[in-house]
């Protein structure tokens, strides 16, 4: 039993919401680091400024303290200029010396405050950006929950419908339809050679459509492979979603049309069985005994159809190999690729070209004319009956195939699980990106903050300001 898409989406949303809330807390803490205020900053000793003051307040009080000590220096120097007693000179020199030492220490503390404020403001900016990214991711996840709930409801409704009338008996009903009366009546009216060729053409027409669908699927797979090279997680999720939607559409189409197709096939076969007799002139015109060349032409056309189908398949192999070569090396000449060379050799080799040349030779203008002149004698109602018989038997074969019906459900289940797994992987990467961003946020502005104070730091280290030019945090 497939897992519930909505439950998986809700789990992703819950995990992402936790990450978003943690990022919001980080932003709040970063802002608090910037904006925190001590009610009496003057009472805080310098060695506690970094822990008890906010970053902005730290810068302000460090600047004020440095301005104050420099005002003291100016006062001391003024006093020295007016000294007329040597003893007083020694006193003021000692005061000036202490003031200069304090100045050096305060310059380091101001640099520390400046670096701290720069780091704090950059951290706030980083957390703010993360908050925006997290909010966007949560919005996407919320949309996925709603979408997953709708898809799960659709899938559940379709599975339920398969077990209820009229869909619950479609397979058995289709298998039980009697085709013999219609087949016998068509055989009575349409010569074997024309009937066989007509029904074979119907199958050939279906094969053309199937080949086109296969080619489209191969093209989609190539595009997916191309995208996966650049964005593997996103490409895997997108491809899984397309596969699930195709499976959902296939099951929805079956549920919507199976009963009607069964009824249409029954009615069409009944119409074929009730076809009126041909006139004597029509019977003579269609008598194979009078159409020797046309009978041979019908066989020749069948051989040509088979040869052309083989050529189309071989050309498809060339096209697929060319795309594969370009995916492997976009700058190389695909004609030099071993796979392309092999496919070209097969396409142009005697196994394909020999039967094709023979079939074209045998189905020449004379043969085509002979067959056309025989086919034109068939009443249009009989051609319509042949088309209806072919379509009806094809539909009944498909509807009676229990394995094909089961595959519709199993494909939906497997693609649903694959979609949920791919979306889980992509969501995990989103959370990983946010988690790493949160871990790096405190460091985001460190380089810029330190670079801005490099000149002051170099001078303070060289002079040995304070404790060797180092801040409290660096000790």
C-alpha positions in Angstrom: 0.0 0.0 0.0 1.4 3.4 -1.0 2.2 5.9 1.7 -0.2 8.8 2.1 1.1 11.8 0.1 -0.6 14.3 2.3 1.0 12.8 5.5 4.4 12.9 3.9 3.9 16.6 2.9 2.7 17.5 6.4 5.8 15.8 7.9 8.0 17.9 5.6 6.1 21.1 6.6 6.5 20.3 10.3 10.3 19.8 9.9 10.7 23.0 7.9 8.5 24.9 10.4 10.8 23.9 13.2 13.8 25.1 11.2 12.0 28.4 10.4 11.1 29.0 14.0 14.7 28.4 15.1 15.9 30.9 12.5 13.3 33.4 13.8 14.8 32.9 17.3 18.3 33.4 15.9 17.2 36.7 14.4 15.6 37.8 17.6 18.8 37.0 19.5 20.9 38.8 17.0 18.7 41.9 17.2 18.9 41.7 21.0 22.7 41.6 20.7 22.6 44.9 18.8 19.8 46.7 20.7 20.3 45.4 24.3 20.5 48.3 26.8 22.0 48.4 30.3 20.1 50.9 32.5 23.3 52.3 34.0 26.2 51.7 31.5 28.5 53.9 33.5 28.4 51.4 36.4 29.7 48.6 34.2 33.5 48.0 34.3 35.3 48.0 31.0 36.2 44.4 31.2 32.4 43.6 31.3 31.3 45.9 28.5 31.2 43.1 25.9 28.9 40.9 28.1 26.6 43.3 29.8 26.1 46.0 27.1 24.5 45.7 23.7 26.7 46.1 20.7 25.5 49.6 19.9 25.7 50.7 23.5 29.2 49.1 23.7 30.4 51.4 20.9 28.9 54.5 22.5 30.3 54.0 25.9 33.8 53.0 24.5 33.9 56.2 22.5 32.7 58.3 25.5 35.4 56.7 27.7 38.1 57.3 25.1 36.9 60.9 24.7 37.0 61.4 28.4 40.5 60.1 28.8 41.7 62.3 26.0 40.1 65.2 27.7 42.0 64.3 30.8 45.2 64.2 28.7 44.5 67.7 27.4 43.9 68.9 30.9 47.2 67.3 32.2 49.2 68.7 29.3 47.8 72.1 30.0 48.7 71.8 33.6 52.2 70.7 32.7 52.6 73.8 30.5 52.0 76.0 33.6 54.2 74.1 36.0 57.0 76.1 37.6 58.0 73.5 40.2 60.0 70.4 39.3 58.1 68.3 41.9 54.8 69.1 40.3 56.2 68.1 36.9 56.8 64.6 38.1 53.3 64.3 39.4 51.7 65.5 36.2 54.0 63.3 34.1 52.9 60.2 36.1 49.3 61.2 35.5 49.9 61.7 31.8 51.6 58.3 31.7 48.7 56.6 33.3 46.3 58.5 31.0 48.2 57.4 27.9 48.2 53.7 29.0 44.5 54.0 29.7 44.1 55.6 26.2 45.8 52.7 24.6 43.6 50.2 26.4 40.5 52.1 25.5 41.5 52.2 21.8 41.6 48.4 21.9 38.2 48.3 23.7 36.7 50.7 21.1 38.1 48.5 18.3 36.5 45.5 20.0 33.2 47.4 20.2 33.4 48.4 16.6 34.2 44.9 15.5 31.4 43.5 17.7 28.9 46.0 16.3 29.9 45.3 12.7 29.6 41.6 13.3 26.3 42.0 15.1 24.8 44.1 12.4 26.0 41.7 9.7 24.6 38.8 11.6 21.2 40.5 11.8 21.3 41.0 8.1 22.2 37.4 7.5 19.5 36.1 9.9 17.0 38.5 8.2 17.8 37.0 4.8 17.5 33.5 6.3 14.1 34.4 7.7 12.9 35.4 4.3 14.2 32.2 2.7 12.7 30.1 5.4 9.3 31.8 5.1 9.3 31.2 1.3 10.2 27.6 1.9 7.4 27.2 4.4 5.0 28.8 2.0 6.0 26.3 -0.7 5.7 23.4 1.8 2.2 24.6 2.8 1.2 24.7 -0.9 2.6 21.2 -1.3 0.5 20.0 1.6 -2.7 21.4 0.0 -1.7 19.9 -3.4 -0.8 16.6 -1.9 -4.1 16.4 0.0 -6.0 17.0 -3.3 -3.9 14.4 -5.1 -4.3 11.8 -2.4 -8.1 12.4 -2.4 -8.2 11.9 -6.1 -6.1 8.7 -5.9 -8.2 7.3 -3.1 -11.4 8.1 -4.9 -10.2 6.4 -8.1 -9.1 3.3 -6.1 -12.5 3.2 -4.5 -14.3 3.5 -7.8 -12.4 0.5 -9.2 -14.1 -1.7 -6.6 -17.6 -0.4 -7.2 -20.1 -0.9 -10.1 -19.7 -0.6 -13.0 -15.9 -0.7 -12.9 -15.6 -3.7 -10.5 -16.8 -6.1 -13.3 -15.3 -4.4 -16.4 -12.5 -7.0 -16.8 -14.8 -10.0 -16.6 -17.5 -8.3 -18.7 -15.0 -7.4 -21.5 -13.6 -11.0 -21.5 -17.2 -12.3 -21.8 -18.2 -10.3 -24.8 -18.9 -12.6 -27.8 -16.9 -11.4 -30.8 -17.6 -14.5 -33.0 -20.8 -13.3 -34.7 -19.1 -10.0 -35.8 -15.9 -11.8 -36.9 -17.9 -14.4 -38.9 -20.1 -11.8 -40.5 -17.1 -9.7 -41.5 -15.4 -12.8 -42.9 -18.5 -13.6 -45.0 -18.6 -10.2 -46.6 -14.9 -9.1 -46.9 -12.4 -11.4 -48.7 -9.7 -12.8 -46.4 -6.9 -11.0 -48.1 -8.6 -7.6 -47.8 -9.9 -8.2 -44.3 -6.5 -9.4 -43.0 -4.7 -6.5 -44.6 -7.3 -4.0 -43.2 -7.0 -5.4 -39.7 -3.2 -5.5 -39.9 -3.3 -1.8 -41.0 -5.4 -1.0 -37.9 -2.7 -2.6 -35.8 0.0 -0.7 -37.8 -1.8 2.6 -37.1 -1.9 1.8 -33.4 1.8 0.9 -33.5 2.6 4.3 -35.1 0.9 6.1 -32.2 2.6 3.9 -29.7 6.0 4.6 -31.3 5.3 8.3 -31.2 4.4 8.0 -27.5 7.6 6.1 -26.9 9.6 8.7 -28.7 8.0 11.4 -26.6 8.8 9.5 -23.4 12.4 9.1 -24.6 12.6 12.8 -25.3 11.3 13.6 -21.8 13.8 11.2 -20.3 16.6 12.9 -22.2 15.5 16.3 -21.0 15.3 15.0 -17.4 18.8 13.6 -17.7 20.0 17.0 -18.9 18.4 18.8 -16.0 19.7 16.2 -13.5 23.2 17.0 -14.5 22.8 20.6 -13.3 20.1 20.3 -10.6 19.8 16.6 -9.6 17.5 17.0 -6.6 15.1 19.4 -8.4 15.2 17.4 -11.6 14.5 14.2 -9.7 11.5 15.8 -7.9 10.1 17.3 -11.1 10.5 14.0 -13.0 8.8 12.1 -10.2 6.0 14.6 -10.2 5.5 14.2 -13.9 5.5 10.4 -13.6 2.9 10.5 -10.8 0.6 12.9 -12.7 0.8 10.6 -15.8 -0.1 7.6 -13.6 -2.9 9.6 -12.0 -4.2 10.7 -15.4 -4.0 7.2 -16.8 -6.1 5.8 -13.9 -8.5 8.7 -14.1 -8.9 8.1 -17.8 -9.6 4.4 -17.3 -12.2 5.1 -14.6 -13.9 7.7 -16.7 -14.0 5.8 -20.0 -13.8 2.0 -19.3 -17.5 1.4 -19.0 -18.4 3.6 -22.0 -15.7 1.8 -24.1 -17.2 -1.5 -23.1 -20.6 -0.4 -24.1 -19.4 1.1 -27.4 -17.5 -2.1 -28.3 -20.5 -4.2 -27.7 -22.7 -2.0 -29.8 -20.1 -1.8 -32.6 -19.7 -5.6 -32.7 -23.5 -6.0 -32.8 -23.6 -3.6 -35.7 -20.9 -5.6 -37.6 -22.8 -8.8 -36.9 -26.0 -7.2 -38.4 -24.4 -6.0 -41.7 -26.7 -6.7 -44.7 -25.7 -9.0 -47.5 -23.8 -7.7 -50.5 -25.4 -7.6 -53.9 -24.4 -10.1 -56.5 -22.5 -7.5 -58.4 -20.6 -6.5 -55.3 -19.7 -10.1 -54.5 -18.4 -10.7 -58.0 -16.3 -7.4 -57.9 -14.8 -8.6 -54.6 -14.2 -12.2 -55.6 -10.4 -12.9 -55.0 -10.5 -15.4 -57.9 -10.9 -12.4 -60.2 -8.2 -10.4 -58.5 -5.0 -12.4 -58.7 -2.7 -9.4 -59.0 -4.5 -7.5 -56.2 -4.1 -10.5 -53.9 -0.4 -10.6 -54.5 -0.3 -6.8 -54.1 -2.0 -7.1 -50.6 0.8 -9.4 -49.5 3.4 -7.1 -51.0 2.0 -4.1 -49.2 2.1 -6.1 -45.9 5.8 -6.9 -46.5 6.5 -3.2 -47.2 4.7 -2.1 -44.1 6.8 -4.5 -42.0 10.0 -3.3 -43.7 9.1 0.4 -43.1 8.3 -0.4 -39.4 11.8 -2.0 -39.1 13.4 1.1 -40.7 11.5 3.4 -38.3 12.7 1.4 -35.3 16.3 1.5 -36.6 16.0 5.3 -37.2 14.7 5.7 -33.6 17.7 3.8 -32.3 20.0 6.3 -34.3 18.2 9.3 -32.8 18.4 7.9 -29.2 22.1 7.1 -29.6 22.7 10.6 -30.9 21.0 12.2 -27.9 22.9 9.9 -25.6 26.2 10.9 -27.2 25.4 14.6 -26.8 24.4 14.1 -23.2 27.8 12.4 -22.6 29.8 15.0 -24.5 28.1 18.1 -25.9 31.2 19.3 -27.7 32.0 16.0 -29.6 30.8 15.0 -33.0 28.0 12.4 -32.3 28.8 10.7 -35.6 32.1 9.6 -34.1 30.4 8.0 -31.1 30.5 4.2 -31.0 26.8 3.9 -30.2 25.8 6.2 -33.0 28.1 4.3 -35.4 26.6 1.0 -34.4 23.0 2.3 -34.8 23.8 3.8 -38.2 25.4 0.5 -39.4 22.3 -1.4 -38.3 19.9 1.1 -40.0 21.9 1.2 -43.3 22.9 -2.5 -43.2 21.4 -5.4 -45.2 19.1 -6.6 -42.5 17.1 -3.4 -42.7 17.8 -2.2 -46.2 17.6 -5.6 -48.0 14.0 -6.4 -47.1 13.0 -2.7 -47.6 14.4 -2.6 -51.2 12.8 -5.9 -52.1 9.4 -4.8 -50.6 9.5 -1.5 -52.5 10.3 -3.3 -55.7 7.5 -5.8 -55.2 5.0 -3.1 -54.3 5.4 -1.1 -57.4 2.9 1.2 -59.2 1.2 -1.8 -60.9 0.7 -3.6 -57.7 -0.6 -0.5 -56.0 -3.0 0.2 -58.8 -4.3 -3.4 -58.7 -4.9 -3.2 -55.0 -6.5 0.2 -55.2 -8.9 -1.0 -57.9 -9.9 -3.9 -55.7 -10.3 -1.9 -52.5 -12.5 0.7 -54.2 -15.1 -2.0 -54.8 -15.6 -2.4 -51.1 -18.7 -0.5 -49.9 -18.0 2.2 -47.5 -20.2 0.6 -44.8 -18.0 -2.4 -44.9 -14.8 -0.4 -44.4 -16.5 1.3 -41.5 -17.4 -2.0 -40.1 -13.7 -3.2 -40.4 -12.6 -0.1 -38.6 -15.2 -0.6 -35.9 -14.3 -4.3 -35.5 -10.6 -3.5 -35.2 -11.2 -0.8 -32.6 -13.7 -2.9 -30.6 -11.5 -6.0 -30.4 -8.5 -3.8 -29.4 -10.6 -2.1 -26.7 -11.9 -5.4 -25.4 -8.4 -6.9 -25.3 -7.2 -3.9 -23.3 -10.3 -3.9 -21.0 -10.1 -7.7 -20.3 -6.4 -7.4 -19.3 -6.4 -7.7 -15.5 -2.7 -7.3 -15.3 -2.9 -4.0 -17.2 -5.6 -2.8 -14.9 -3.6 -3.8 -11.9 -0.6 -2.0 -13.3 -2.6 1.3 -13.4 -2.9 1.1 -9.6 0.6 -0.2 -8.9 2.0 2.5 -11.1 0.1 5.1 -9.2 1.3 3.7 -5.9 5.0 3.4 -7.0 5.1 6.8 -8.6 3.4 8.3 -5.6 6.0 6.9 -3.3 8.8 8.0 -5.6 7.3 11.5 -5.7 7.2 11.7 -1.9 10.8 10.4 -1.6 12.0 12.9 -4.2 10.2 15.7 -2.4 11.6 14.6 0.9 15.1 14.7 -0.5 14.6 18.1 -1.9 13.0 19.4 1.3 15.9 18.0 3.3 18.3 19.9 1.1 16.3 23.1 1.7 16.5 22.4 5.5 20.2 21.7 5.2 20.8 25.0 3.4 18.9 26.8 6.1 20.6 24.9 8.9 24.1 25.6 7.5 23.1 29.3 6.9 22.0 29.5 10.5 25.3 28.0 11.7 27.3 30.4 9.5 25.2 33.5 10.4 27.3 34.5 13.4 30.4 34.3 11.2 28.9 36.0 8.2 30.1 39.5 9.1 33.3 38.6 10.9 35.6 39.1 7.9 34.1 42.4 7.0 34.1 43.6 10.6 37.8 42.6 11.1 38.8 44.0 7.7 37.3 47.4 8.6 39.5 47.6 11.7 42.7 46.1 10.2 44.7 49.3 10.3 43.9 50.0 13.9 44.5 46.4 14.8 48.0 46.4 13.2 49.0 49.5 15.0 47.7 48.4 18.4 49.4 45.0 18.1 52.7 46.6 17.2 52.5 49.2 20.0 51.2 46.6 22.5 48.2 48.7 23.3 46.4 47.1 26.3 47.2 43.4 26.5 49.3 43.2 23.3 46.6 44.9 21.2 44.2 42.1 21.8 40.6 42.4 22.9 39.0 40.6 25.8 37.5 38.0 23.6 40.9 37.3 22.0 42.4 36.5 25.3 
